């Protein structure tokens, strides 16, 4: 094939044509099964290595190389680029999420929808807690307690999580801020950090490319990266020193934030506990300043 599909949608159409025997491509049952599995799980296909995918799907790694060649990509790397573009650009993620909320005209099941959403969020939070690695959690708390500087970074709706964490952690200790809080650019913001400082990043599917690039550059320069993300297959998990995985499947039309907020509150509460009397003193000092300012207004 001279020009293989460069989008996931195009790849789906190609698979349909192959199954109808309308394409000049012949795939065995194993290759068709693998191609179907990759299309149905583009996130996994985008971030896993060829050996990881082979283990997950129970085939030999060479199956992927042969499949890529038969489809016209030349090699697995070019084939995987289709899924990586889909994951990082997330062309239809939000509209796909919202389409699940559509109900027949005239129906009114708002309370039922709220109930289902609540159950899903409860399950997300329970699953998140089960996945927390205790050693990584304690190490992260120690970093956020003792590091000279801490910056927190998230884009789009995760910017709200970054602002919340920066504000709350700043109540307990000095030199905490959202990355690029002065809006002078990420490069200038990273230049203020030294080796051993901490950058907390948050992102999940569809991952924001700039957040991935920021985390990668920070790690390269010796900054400790902590990631709040959605799975061990996340690109951030491969970059960060410590990663925490937050399931976020729900009826909400975007990424669900409930379990992310619970994780953030848990980490921050543990930092307050680790700081002990120092955290109480910091909060009392803040309260005194608030009282003085209120008296002067």
Secondary structure as GFF3:
##gff-version 3
##sequence-region A 1 297
A	DSSP	alpha_helix	8	19	.	.	.	ID=ss1
A	DSSP	alpha_helix	29	40	.	.	.	ID=ss2
A	DSSP	alpha_helix	42	47	.	.	.	ID=ss3
A	DSSP	alpha_helix	50	57	.	.	.	ID=ss4
A	DSSP	alpha_helix	62	71	.	.	.	ID=ss5
A	DSSP	alpha_helix	76	89	.	.	.	ID=ss6
A	DSSP	alpha_helix	93	99	.	.	.	ID=ss7
A	DSSP	alpha_helix	110	131	.	.	.	ID=ss8
A	DSSP	alpha_helix	134	146	.	.	.	ID=ss9
A	DSSP	beta_strand	150	154	.	.	.	ID=ss10
A	DSSP	alpha_helix	158	170	.	.	.	ID=ss11
A	DSSP	beta_strand	176	178	.	.	.	ID=ss12
A	DSSP	alpha_helix	186	191	.	.	.	ID=ss13
A	DSSP	beta_strand	198	202	.	.	.	ID=ss14
A	DSSP	alpha_helix	209	220	.	.	.	ID=ss15
A	DSSP	beta_strand	224	229	.	.	.	ID=ss16
A	DSSP	three_ten_helix	235	238	.	.	.	ID=ss17
A	DSSP	beta_strand	242	245	.	.	.	ID=ss18
A	DSSP	alpha_helix	258	275	.	.	.	ID=ss19
A	DSSP	alpha_helix	277	296	.	.	.	ID=ss20
###
